[in-house]
Amino acid sequence: MASLRGRVARGVADLYPGNFAMVMATGIVAMAASLLGMTVVDRVLFLASVVAGVILGLLLVARLVWFWRRVIADLDTHARGPGYFTVVAAICVVGVEAVILGNDPTVGAILWFAASLLWLLLMYGFFSAIIVMAPKPDLEHGLSGAWLIVVVATEALSILATEVAIRLPGQHQLLLFGALTAFLLGAMLFILITALIFYRFTFFFLTPEEFTPLYWVNMGAAAITSLAGNTLILNAPHWAFLQTLLPALLTFSLIFWATGSWWIPLLLILGVWRHGIMRFPLTYTPRYWGIVFPLGMYTVATYQLALATGLPFLEDISHITIYAALAAWALAFIGMLRHLLGEIVLGVMPMRPSEGVGELAAPRTQAAARAAAPSLHDR
């Protein structure tokens, strides 16, 4: 028991908030299942996302109380800091579930307010910290797909705000305007960050270890940006000003959906290169929830885009991708259970922060990386 308590304490100390990607992934797959008529699946996953959110929330609070210096240290880094935005996105996903699946806009409004406050704190706290810090890592070692979680959190706020605004009594133009500005801000952040990631991909050496599942957020961030636009389009009748912007909103939604669609084949090819050609071990880390969430988000975004555009063949695509999302969720969940069983029963050491969602490989020179690439292993 003493050994178990020690492992739990170390687990709390090393808890990385990027683990909230599991809540995001489970919640969005539940939404996708609901839209496509999988009633039992959506209810089970909805409950699982809430339970996971509560457990991780309690662990994060414990870490804030007992290990707050580690929390500050994580926030003040290019590698781990963006992972905190998964907390904002997870709160918003659960809020949307509460509004749509639970038919409770009041809970959704409360969660939107909490997520907005946390977003403000993280957005200006994180970016202020990394702007003034010294020394800074170079682009090769300081940037990963985790940075696009900033976009995901921003667009998630937009979606939740829209869903809450149209269901609460009275006029809520201010909330809808906030949803519109969050959508536009997220779109701009996506363009800025994705340009840097694409530059890093094409002009810097990439090892199998550095190509983590987090780069699937490239697709997920584009998909959620499209979804935020689709949500505004579908609810434009609630505010005349939105109706004047319909052509622009539709154009933006199509652009980001097309961008997300473009990423999918490239990411699959790079995944085959990583595990098939370079023989990189396929072992569980929380990073793999970074694949599940984009697949679920792409399914929802495609379904909603079909409604927004009136193009029925787009809905057919979502009926295919939902099975990829469910399969990815099941594999990640089984991997997580096996990992937790190993920690509790076999006494395996808890996952270090460097193995959490959003962490990068240790910096090294390109020459050293090339030499090490064929024999790299997950830590």
C-alpha positions as CSV (number, residue, x, y, z in Angstrom):
1,M,0.0,0.0,0.0
2,A,2.8,2.4,0.8
3,S,4.4,1.6,-2.6
4,L,1.0,2.2,-4.3
5,R,0.5,5.5,-2.5
6,G,4.0,6.5,-3.6
7,R,3.2,5.7,-7.2
8,V,-0.1,7.7,-7.1
9,A,1.7,10.7,-5.5
10,R,4.3,10.6,-8.3
11,G,1.6,10.2,-10.9
12,V,-0.1,13.4,-9.5
13,A,3.2,15.3,-9.4
14,D,4.0,14.3,-13.0
15,L,0.4,14.6,-14.3
16,Y,0.4,16.5,-17.6
17,P,-2.8,18.4,-18.4
18,G,-2.6,17.3,-22.0
19,N,-4.1,14.1,-20.8
20,F,-7.4,15.9,-21.0
21,A,-7.2,15.1,-24.7
22,M,-8.9,11.8,-23.7
23,V,-11.9,13.8,-22.5
24,M,-11.9,15.8,-25.8
25,A,-11.7,12.6,-27.9
26,T,-14.3,10.7,-26.0
27,G,-16.7,13.6,-26.0
28,I,-16.4,14.4,-29.7
29,V,-16.8,10.8,-30.8
30,A,-19.9,10.7,-28.6
31,M,-21.3,13.7,-30.5
32,A,-20.4,12.0,-33.8
33,A,-22.2,8.9,-32.8
34,S,-25.3,10.9,-31.7
35,L,-25.5,12.8,-35.1
36,L,-25.3,9.5,-36.9
37,G,-28.0,7.8,-34.9
38,M,-25.8,5.5,-32.7
39,T,-27.9,6.2,-29.6
40,V,-26.4,3.6,-27.2
41,V,-22.8,4.4,-28.2
42,D,-23.3,8.1,-27.7
43,R,-24.7,7.7,-24.2
44,V,-22.0,5.4,-23.1
45,L,-19.2,7.6,-24.5
46,F,-21.0,10.7,-23.0
47,L,-20.9,9.2,-19.6
48,A,-17.3,8.1,-20.1
49,S,-16.2,11.6,-21.0
50,V,-17.9,13.1,-18.0
51,V,-16.3,10.5,-15.6
52,A,-12.9,10.9,-17.2
53,G,-13.2,14.7,-17.0
54,V,-14.1,14.6,-13.3
55,I,-11.3,12.2,-12.4
56,L,-8.7,14.2,-14.3
57,G,-10.1,17.5,-12.9
58,L,-9.6,16.2,-9.4
59,L,-6.1,15.1,-10.2
60,L,-5.3,18.5,-11.7
61,V,-6.6,20.3,-8.6
62,A,-4.5,18.1,-6.4
63,R,-1.5,18.9,-8.5
64,L,-2.3,22.6,-8.3
65,V,-2.5,22.4,-4.5
66,W,0.5,20.1,-3.8
67,F,2.8,20.6,-6.7
68,W,2.0,24.1,-8.0
69,R,5.6,24.8,-8.8
70,R,5.6,22.0,-11.4
71,V,2.4,23.5,-12.9
72,I,4.1,26.8,-13.3
73,A,7.2,25.2,-14.7
74,D,5.1,23.3,-17.3
75,L,3.3,26.5,-18.4
76,D,6.6,28.3,-18.9
77,T,7.8,26.0,-21.7
78,H,7.3,25.7,-25.5
79,A,6.9,22.0,-25.3
80,R,4.5,21.4,-22.4
81,G,2.7,24.8,-22.1
82,P,0.2,24.2,-25.0
83,G,-1.0,21.0,-23.4
84,Y,-2.9,23.1,-20.8
85,F,-5.3,24.2,-23.6
86,T,-6.7,20.7,-23.7
87,V,-8.4,21.5,-20.4
88,V,-10.3,24.4,-22.0
89,A,-11.2,22.3,-25.0
90,A,-12.3,19.4,-22.8
91,I,-14.6,21.7,-20.7
92,C,-16.2,23.0,-23.9
93,V,-16.7,19.5,-25.4
94,V,-18.5,18.4,-22.2
95,G,-20.5,21.6,-22.3
96,V,-21.6,21.0,-25.8
97,E,-22.6,17.4,-24.8
98,A,-24.6,18.8,-21.9
99,V,-26.4,21.2,-24.2
100,I,-27.2,18.9,-27.1
101,L,-27.2,15.4,-25.5
102,G,-28.3,16.4,-22.1
103,N,-30.6,19.3,-23.2
104,D,-29.2,21.5,-20.4
105,P,-28.1,24.9,-21.6
106,T,-27.7,26.2,-18.1
107,V,-24.9,23.7,-17.4
108,G,-23.4,24.6,-20.8
109,A,-23.4,28.3,-20.0
110,I,-21.6,27.7,-16.7
111,L,-19.0,25.5,-18.4
112,W,-18.6,28.2,-21.1
113,F,-18.0,30.8,-18.5
114,A,-15.4,28.7,-16.7
115,A,-13.7,27.7,-19.9
116,S,-13.5,31.4,-21.0
117,L,-11.8,32.5,-17.8
118,L,-9.3,29.7,-18.1
119,W,-8.7,30.5,-21.8
120,L,-7.9,34.1,-20.9
121,L,-5.5,33.0,-18.2
122,L,-3.7,30.5,-20.3
123,M,-3.7,32.5,-23.6
124,Y,-2.0,35.6,-22.1
125,G,-0.1,33.7,-19.4
126,F,1.5,31.2,-21.7
127,F,2.3,33.6,-24.6
128,S,3.6,36.3,-22.3
129,A,5.9,33.7,-20.6
130,I,7.4,32.3,-23.8
131,I,7.8,35.7,-25.4
132,V,9.9,37.1,-22.5
133,M,11.7,33.9,-21.7
134,A,15.4,33.4,-22.4
135,P,17.0,31.4,-23.9
136,K,14.5,30.1,-26.3
137,P,14.5,26.8,-28.3
138,D,14.9,26.9,-32.0
139,L,11.9,26.1,-34.3
140,E,13.0,22.5,-34.8
141,H,12.8,21.7,-31.1
142,G,10.3,24.3,-29.8
143,L,7.4,23.6,-32.1
144,S,5.0,20.6,-32.4
145,G,1.4,19.8,-33.3
146,A,0.5,20.5,-29.7
147,W,0.6,24.2,-30.5
148,L,-2.6,23.8,-32.6
149,I,-4.5,22.9,-29.4
150,V,-4.6,26.7,-28.9
151,V,-6.7,26.8,-32.0
152,V,-8.9,23.9,-30.9
153,A,-9.6,25.5,-27.5
154,T,-10.5,28.8,-29.2
155,E,-12.9,27.3,-31.7
156,A,-14.4,25.1,-29.0
157,L,-15.3,28.2,-27.1
158,S,-17.0,29.6,-30.3
159,I,-19.1,26.4,-30.8
160,L,-20.2,26.2,-27.1
161,A,-21.1,29.9,-27.1
162,T,-23.3,29.5,-30.2
163,E,-25.0,26.4,-28.9
164,V,-25.7,28.1,-25.5
165,A,-26.8,31.5,-27.0
166,I,-29.6,30.0,-29.2
167,R,-31.1,28.0,-26.4
168,L,-31.2,30.5,-23.5
169,P,-34.3,32.8,-23.4
170,G,-34.0,36.4,-24.6
171,Q,-31.6,38.1,-27.1
172,H,-28.0,37.0,-26.8
173,Q,-26.3,38.9,-29.6
174,L,-23.3,39.7,-27.5
175,L,-22.7,35.9,-26.9
176,L,-23.1,35.2,-30.6
177,F,-20.7,38.1,-31.4
178,G,-18.2,36.5,-29.1
179,A,-18.7,33.2,-30.9
180,L,-18.0,34.9,-34.2
181,T,-14.9,36.7,-33.0
182,A,-13.5,33.5,-31.4
183,F,-14.1,31.7,-34.8
184,L,-12.2,34.3,-36.7
185,L,-9.4,34.5,-34.1
186,G,-9.0,30.7,-34.2
187,A,-8.9,30.8,-38.0
188,M,-6.1,33.3,-37.9
189,L,-4.1,31.4,-35.3
190,F,-4.5,28.2,-37.4
191,I,-3.0,30.0,-40.4
192,L,0.0,31.3,-38.4
193,I,0.8,28.1,-36.5
194,T,0.2,25.7,-39.4
195,A,2.5,27.8,-41.6
196,L,5.3,27.3,-39.1
197,I,4.6,23.5,-38.7
198,F,4.6,23.0,-42.5
199,Y,7.9,25.0,-42.7
200,R,9.3,22.7,-39.9
201,F,8.2,19.6,-41.8
202,T,9.7,20.6,-45.1
203,F,12.9,22.3,-44.1
204,F,14.1,20.5,-40.9
205,F,15.1,16.9,-40.3
206,L,12.3,14.9,-38.8
207,T,12.9,11.7,-36.8
208,P,10.3,9.0,-36.1
209,E,10.4,10.0,-32.5
210,E,9.6,13.6,-33.3
211,F,6.7,12.7,-35.6
212,T,4.3,12.1,-32.7
213,P,0.5,11.5,-33.0
214,L,0.1,15.1,-31.9
215,Y,0.6,16.1,-35.5
216,W,-2.8,14.8,-36.2
217,V,-4.0,17.9,-34.5
218,N,-3.0,19.6,-37.8
219,M,-6.2,18.0,-39.2
220,G,-8.3,18.3,-36.1
221,A,-7.7,22.0,-35.7
222,A,-8.8,22.5,-39.4
223,A,-11.8,20.4,-38.8
224,I,-13.0,22.2,-35.6
225,T,-12.5,25.5,-37.3
226,S,-14.8,24.4,-40.1
227,L,-17.2,23.1,-37.5
228,A,-17.3,26.4,-35.7
229,G,-18.1,28.1,-39.0
230,N,-20.8,25.5,-39.8
231,T,-22.4,26.0,-36.4
232,L,-22.6,29.8,-37.0
233,I,-24.1,29.2,-40.5
234,L,-26.8,26.8,-39.2
235,N,-27.8,29.2,-36.5
236,A,-27.6,32.4,-38.5
237,P,-31.5,32.8,-38.4
238,H,-31.1,33.7,-34.7
239,W,-29.2,36.9,-35.6
240,A,-29.7,39.0,-38.7
241,F,-26.0,40.2,-38.7
242,L,-24.8,36.6,-39.1
243,Q,-27.0,36.3,-42.2
244,T,-25.1,39.1,-43.9
245,L,-21.9,37.1,-43.4
246,L,-23.2,33.8,-44.7
247,P,-21.1,33.8,-48.0
248,A,-17.9,34.6,-46.1
249,L,-18.7,32.0,-43.3
250,L,-19.4,29.3,-45.9
251,T,-16.2,30.1,-47.8
252,F,-14.1,29.9,-44.6
253,S,-15.8,26.6,-43.6
254,L,-15.1,25.0,-46.9
255,I,-11.5,26.2,-46.9
256,F,-10.8,24.7,-43.5
257,W,-12.7,21.5,-44.3
258,A,-10.6,21.1,-47.5
259,T,-7.4,21.7,-45.5
260,G,-8.3,19.1,-42.9
261,S,-9.1,16.6,-45.7
262,W,-5.8,17.3,-47.4
263,W,-3.9,16.5,-44.2
264,I,-5.4,13.0,-43.7
265,P,-3.6,11.1,-46.5
266,L,-0.3,12.8,-45.7
267,L,-0.5,11.9,-42.0
268,L,-1.4,8.3,-42.9
269,I,1.7,8.1,-45.2
270,L,3.9,9.6,-42.4
271,G,2.4,7.1,-39.9
272,V,3.4,4.2,-42.2
273,W,6.9,5.7,-42.6
274,R,7.2,6.0,-38.8
275,H,6.0,2.5,-37.8
276,G,6.4,0.5,-41.0
277,I,9.6,1.7,-42.5
278,M,11.5,3.1,-39.5
279,R,10.1,0.3,-37.2
280,F,9.2,2.8,-34.4
281,P,7.5,0.8,-31.6
282,L,3.7,1.2,-31.4
283,T,3.2,1.5,-27.6
284,Y,0.6,3.4,-25.7
285,T,1.1,7.0,-24.6
286,P,-1.6,9.6,-24.0
287,R,-0.5,11.2,-27.3
288,Y,-2.6,8.7,-29.1
289,W,-5.8,10.4,-28.0
290,G,-4.4,13.2,-30.3
291,I,-5.4,10.9,-33.2
292,V,-8.8,10.0,-31.9
293,F,-10.0,13.5,-31.4
294,P,-9.2,14.7,-35.0
295,L,-11.0,11.7,-36.5
296,G,-14.1,12.3,-34.3
297,M,-14.0,16.1,-35.1
298,Y,-13.6,15.5,-38.8
299,T,-16.7,13.3,-38.7
300,V,-18.8,15.9,-36.9
301,A,-17.5,18.8,-39.1
302,T,-18.2,16.9,-42.3
303,Y,-21.8,16.0,-41.2
304,Q,-22.5,19.6,-40.2
305,L,-21.0,20.9,-43.4
306,A,-23.4,18.7,-45.4
307,L,-26.3,20.4,-43.5
308,A,-24.8,23.9,-44.0
309,T,-24.1,23.5,-47.7
310,G,-27.0,21.2,-48.6
311,L,-24.6,18.7,-50.2
312,P,-25.8,15.2,-49.2
313,F,-22.7,13.3,-50.4
314,L,-20.7,15.0,-47.6
315,E,-22.9,13.2,-45.1
316,D,-21.9,9.9,-46.7
317,I,-18.3,10.6,-45.9
318,S,-19.1,11.0,-42.2
319,H,-20.9,7.6,-42.2
320,I,-17.5,6.1,-43.1
321,T,-15.1,8.2,-40.9
322,I,-17.2,7.5,-37.8
323,Y,-16.0,3.9,-37.8
324,A,-12.4,5.0,-38.0
325,A,-13.0,7.3,-35.0
326,L,-14.7,4.5,-33.0
327,A,-11.9,2.0,-33.9
328,A,-9.2,4.6,-32.9
329,W,-11.1,5.3,-29.6
330,A,-11.3,1.6,-28.8
331,L,-7.6,1.0,-29.5
332,A,-6.6,4.0,-27.4
333,F,-8.9,2.9,-24.5
334,I,-7.5,-0.6,-24.5
335,G,-4.0,0.7,-24.6
336,M,-4.7,3.0,-21.7
337,L,-6.3,0.2,-19.6
338,R,-3.3,-2.1,-20.2
339,H,-0.9,0.8,-19.2
340,L,-2.9,1.5,-16.0
341,L,-3.0,-2.1,-15.1
342,G,0.8,-2.3,-15.5
343,E,1.2,0.7,-13.1
344,I,-1.2,-0.6,-10.4
345,V,-0.6,-4.4,-10.5
346,L,2.9,-4.7,-11.8
347,G,4.3,-1.6,-10.2
348,V,5.5,0.0,-13.4
349,M,6.7,3.6,-12.8
350,P,4.1,6.2,-13.7
351,M,4.4,8.1,-17.0
352,R,6.8,10.9,-16.8
353,P,5.8,14.4,-17.9
354,S,8.0,14.0,-21.0
355,E,5.7,11.2,-22.2
356,G,2.5,13.3,-21.8
357,V,0.6,14.9,-24.6
358,G,2.5,17.9,-25.9
359,E,6.0,17.0,-25.0
360,L,8.8,16.9,-27.5
361,A,11.9,14.8,-27.8
362,A,15.0,16.1,-26.1
363,P,16.8,18.7,-28.3
364,R,19.7,17.4,-30.3
365,T,21.6,18.3,-33.4
366,Q,20.4,17.2,-36.8
367,A,23.5,15.1,-37.3
368,A,22.9,13.3,-34.0
369,A,19.3,12.8,-34.9
370,R,20.1,11.3,-38.2
371,A,22.5,8.9,-36.6
372,A,20.0,7.8,-33.9
373,A,16.8,7.7,-36.1
374,P,16.9,3.9,-37.0
375,S,17.1,2.8,-33.4
376,L,14.9,5.2,-31.5
377,H,12.4,3.9,-29.0
378,D,9.6,5.4,-27.0
379,R,10.6,6.3,-23.5
